[in-house]
Amino acid sequence: MNKREIPCCLCGSTKHTVVLPDTLGDRPPAVGYDFSTETRKTYQVVKCASCGFLYTNPMPSVAECYEEHRDETYIRSCPQRRRTADHAVSILRRYQPSGRLLDIGCATGIFLDSAARFYQVEGLELSRWAYEEAAKRHKVHNVPLDRLKVDKPFDIATLFGVIEHFEDPYSAMQCVARLLRPGGLLVVYTGDVDSWLPRWLGKKWWWFQGMHLCYFSRRTCELLLSKCGFDTVHVGTLCVYFQLYSLGVSLKRYRLGALMSPLLNLPGLRRIMVPVKLSGEMLLLARRRP
């Protein structure tokens, strides 16, 4: 892993304090959501002394890790992801009922499937495997965000579990702003490091993973988007649906969860779908300024 010392992308400060030590060294991060011991290892995470933004520093270059990755855990969780996508679309329609939509980091196209009932959809995905799956049903681009060229701006850009993967979220969100029309809607779903549950869990918070390079709070996310030309119109928590067996997989990292996991995996229970709203995650909607 090539790493480089960087200043804070929000305020430019070079002063910081260490929040999490480096437990990955020069190895690439685990890419996937099996919540194994390896998944939970991180590079050094620091907190900006000026604005409080949490980010990986020194910053590794991890984009190539996604290109040939195939996520079996993601495949098994498709039913719950579809249910969550349907719910997310219902929220979007309150703010932008129609138009052209770009899903950045669209994976295998599950959100595009739900959104295509109401919008003209396109996706962007770096993983070759996921891109090929999504491209069977939708128009999908297999290029880095800064190389995407479009003939007409979009009305909506969505980033579900994506912004935390950017090595330079400021530059990335500037790219997103250029892809949206003035007044266009931006949708960001990510972790909220300042909410009570992450503060209580500490290093055991599920968003602390090697492949996550930035950790936003509501304040720092709004600060970033404002610097990139967006005005926030809604901040809340997205209701995420889980099948009980999948919830058990996520909970196995915790002592009580490890005891519950066999019960949640019983044949009569494992496929039951439940809605979950948790502290530690946020859904933020913003409009691009004219």
C-alpha positions, 0 to 999 in steps of 0.5 A: 500500500502506497500511503501519503501524509495529507492535510484535512480536506475540509479545512486544510489543517495539518494538525491532528490527534490519533484516534485509532492506531494502524492495524493494517500496516502495508496490507490492503484492506478487506473489501466486503461486509462479512464483519470478520476480524480482518474487516475490522482492522484499520489504517491510522485514523486521525481527528483534525485539530481545527474542524474535528473531521476524522480521516485516515492519515497517512492516506492509502491508495485503495481504489484498485482493491475494488476493481476485481472484488466479488462480494459474496456477502452482498449477493446473499443480502439482496432481498433486504437490500431491495427492501431498503432501496424501495424505502429510500426511493420513497423518501427521494420522491418527496423531494424530487419525484422524477428526472434523471438519476445517477447512483454513484457506487451502484454495486450490482444495481439493486437501488437502480432497479427500485429507482427505475420505476420513477426515474431515468437511471444510470449508475457508476461502479468500479468493481468489474464484477458488480458493473457487469451485473448492473449493466445487464439491466441498466446503463452503467459507467465503469470509470472513476468519478473524475473521468465520467463525462455526460451530455446532460446534467442529472437531477439526482445523484445518490451515494449510498455507503460511498462517501466514506470510501473517497481518498479526497471527498472534497474533490469527489463531491466537487465532481458530483456537483458538476454532474448535477443541474443547479437545484439538483438533489444530492443524497448521501448515506453514511455513518455519523461518528458523533452520534451516541452509539459510536461514542459508546462503542468506540473501536467496535463501531461497525463503520470503523473498517479498513476500506472506510477512509473518512468518518463524518458527523452531521456537522462535518458532512454538512460543512463539506457539502456547503464548501462544494456548493450544496445546501442541506434540506434534510438530515435523518436516519434511513430505515434499513431492512435486515433478514434475521440471519444477516442481522446475526452476522452483523452482531457477531462482533459483539458478545451479546450478538454472538450469543444471539446469532445461532437463534437468529439463524434458525430455519423458521426465523432466518428469513424474517425481515425486520426494519432497523433504525440505528444511531450511528448512521445518517441520510443527508439530502442537499440541493446544489446551489444555482 
